[in-house]
Amino acid sequence: MKTKFRTLGIALVLAVAVVGVNATEVINAVEIEPKMQLEKWMTDNSLFEVNESKSEVGTVVDIAVSNPDFSILVEAVTKADLAGALSADGPFTVFAPTNEAFENLFSQLGVEGIKDLTAEQLAPILTYHVVSGKVMSTDLSNTSVATLNGQKIKVDLSDGAKINDSKVVAADISGNNGVIHVIDKVLIPEAKQKSGGCSN
C-alpha cells in the first residue's frame, strides 16, 4: 500500500513539473508578442516624436537631415546656401514644413520641385520660417513674431497651434542650437513691392 502511495506521489510531482514547464512556455510566448508589437509601434511613430532625454543631438540642420520627411526642406536650405547659417550657435526656432507641404506648394506653383526654383526665390521663403531664439511650444502665445526674413508670422492658439494658416503637427524637437516645430504648409511671405512705378 505504501509503495502505491509513493508511486502516485512521484507521478503527481512529475505531472505538476511538466504542467509547470508548459505553463512557463505559454506565459513566455504570450509575453513576447506584445513586446514585439510595442517595438514596431515605436518604430512606426518615431518620425516626429519628441526626444524626452536630456541630451540634444546635433543642430536643427542635423535633425532635419536625419529625418527623411524633411528631405525637400534640406534640399531647399542647401540650394539657398543657408545650412551653414542655421548650423551656427543661434539659437533658432524653425517652423519646418514636411515633404507633403512642399509638394502641395509645387503643385500650386506649377513646378516639379526645388530644382525649378532659384536660390534667390528660396531664401526669403526659408528665412520666413525661422525665428531668433529657442521658442518652445509652452512659450507660444497669440501674437505676431518677427522672422529672419524681416516679416512677421502670426501665432494663433485658439484652435490648436497655427502659424499663419499652417497647423503645427509636432512640436519641441530640440537640438543643441534651437528647436523645430513641424508644420503642414509652407509659409509664404508677402511679396515686397518695389518702390516707384510706371505712369502713363
C-alpha positions in Angstrom: 0.0 0.0 0.0 2.8 2.4 0.9 4.5 1.6 -2.4 1.3 2.5 -4.3 1.0 5.9 -2.5 4.7 6.6 -3.1 4.3 5.8 -6.8 1.2 8.0 -7.0 3.1 10.8 -5.2 6.0 10.6 -7.7 3.7 10.6 -10.6 1.8 13.6 -9.2 5.1 15.6 -8.7 6.2 14.7 -12.3 2.8 15.8 -13.7 3.0 19.1 -11.8 6.5 19.7 -13.1 5.5 19.0 -16.7 2.5 21.3 -16.4 4.7 23.9 -14.8 7.1 23.8 -17.7 4.3 24.0 -20.2 2.7 26.9 -18.3 6.0 28.8 -18.3 6.4 28.3 -22.0 2.9 29.5 -22.7 3.4 32.6 -20.5 6.7 33.4 -22.2 5.0 33.0 -25.6 2.2 35.4 -24.7 4.6 38.0 -23.3 6.9 38.1 -26.3 4.2 39.2 -28.8 3.2 42.4 -27.0 6.9 43.4 -26.7 7.3 42.9 -30.5 4.2 45.0 -31.2 5.4 47.8 -28.9 8.7 48.0 -30.7 7.1 48.1 -34.1 4.7 50.8 -32.9 7.6 52.8 -31.6 9.4 52.5 -34.9 6.4 53.5 -36.9 5.7 56.6 -34.9 9.1 57.9 -34.2 9.5 60.4 -37.0 8.2 63.4 -35.1 8.2 62.1 -31.6 9.7 64.5 -29.1 13.0 63.3 -27.6 12.4 63.1 -23.8 16.0 62.5 -22.9 18.1 65.4 -21.6 20.7 65.0 -24.4 20.3 67.0 -27.6 21.9 65.5 -30.6 23.0 67.9 -33.4 21.8 71.2 -34.7 18.4 72.0 -36.2 20.0 71.3 -39.6 21.4 67.9 -38.4 17.9 67.0 -37.1 16.3 67.9 -40.5 19.0 65.9 -42.4 18.4 62.8 -40.3 14.6 62.9 -40.9 13.5 61.6 -44.4 10.3 63.6 -44.2 12.4 66.8 -44.3 14.4 65.9 -47.4 12.8 68.6 -49.6 13.4 71.2 -46.8 17.0 70.1 -46.6 17.4 70.3 -50.4 15.9 73.9 -50.3 18.2 75.0 -47.4 21.2 73.6 -49.2 20.4 75.3 -52.5 19.7 78.6 -50.8 23.1 78.3 -49.0 21.5 78.6 -45.6 22.8 75.3 -44.0 25.9 77.0 -42.6 24.0 79.9 -41.1 21.4 77.6 -39.4 24.2 75.4 -38.0 25.6 78.4 -36.1 25.1 78.8 -32.4 21.7 80.5 -32.8 19.6 79.7 -31.1 16.9 79.4 -33.7 13.2 78.3 -33.8 12.4 76.6 -37.1 8.9 76.0 -38.3 9.7 73.1 -40.6 7.3 72.1 -43.5 7.1 68.4 -44.3 7.7 67.0 -47.8 4.0 66.8 -48.3 3.7 70.5 -47.6 6.4 71.3 -50.2 4.7 69.0 -52.7 1.4 70.9 -52.3 3.3 74.1 -52.9 4.9 72.8 -56.0 1.5 71.8 -57.3 0.2 75.3 -56.7 3.2 76.9 -58.3 3.1 74.6 -61.3 6.7 73.4 -60.8 8.2 70.0 -60.4 10.5 70.7 -57.4 13.3 72.7 -55.8 15.3 72.4 -59.0 12.8 74.7 -60.7 13.3 77.4 -58.1 16.4 79.7 -57.7 18.3 80.3 -54.5 17.1 83.9 -54.6 13.5 82.7 -54.7 14.1 80.2 -51.9 16.0 82.3 -49.4 13.2 84.7 -48.4 10.7 81.8 -48.1 13.0 79.8 -45.9 14.1 82.6 -43.6 10.4 83.3 -43.2 10.2 80.0 -41.3 12.9 80.9 -38.8 12.6 83.0 -35.6 15.5 84.1 -33.5 15.7 82.4 -30.0 14.6 79.0 -28.8 10.8 79.2 -28.5 9.3 76.1 -27.1 5.6 75.3 -27.5 4.9 76.4 -23.9 6.4 79.8 -24.8 4.0 80.4 -27.7 1.1 82.9 -27.3 -1.4 84.7 -29.6 0.9 87.2 -31.1 3.0 88.1 -34.2 6.7 87.3 -34.3 9.4 88.7 -36.5 11.3 86.2 -38.6 14.8 86.3 -40.0 13.1 87.3 -43.3 12.1 90.6 -41.6 8.4 90.0 -41.9 6.2 88.7 -39.1 4.3 85.5 -38.7 1.1 85.2 -36.8 0.7 82.7 -34.0 -2.8 81.6 -33.3 -3.6 79.2 -30.4 -7.3 79.5 -30.4 -7.8 76.1 -32.0 -4.6 74.0 -31.6 -1.5 75.8 -32.7 -1.3 77.6 -36.1 1.4 79.7 -37.7 -0.4 81.9 -40.3 -2.7 79.3 -41.9 -0.4 76.3 -41.3 -1.0 73.9 -38.4 1.7 72.8 -36.1 1.6 69.0 -36.3 4.5 68.2 -34.0 6.4 70.4 -31.5 9.5 70.8 -29.4 12.0 68.7 -31.4 15.0 70.1 -29.6 18.6 70.5 -30.9 21.7 72.0 -29.4 21.2 75.3 -31.3 17.4 75.6 -31.3 14.1 73.8 -31.7 12.0 72.6 -34.6 8.2 72.7 -34.8 6.7 70.8 -37.7 4.0 72.4 -39.8 1.8 71.1 -42.6 2.0 74.0 -45.0 4.8 76.1 -46.4 4.7 79.7 -45.2 4.8 82.3 -48.0 5.9 85.8 -47.1 4.1 88.8 -48.7 5.7 90.0 -51.9 7.7 93.1 -51.4 6.6 95.8 -53.7 9.2 97.8 -55.5 9.3 101.5 -54.8 8.2 103.8 -57.6 6.2 102.8 -60.5 5.3 103.5 -64.1 3.0 106.3 -65.1 1.3 106.8 -68.4 
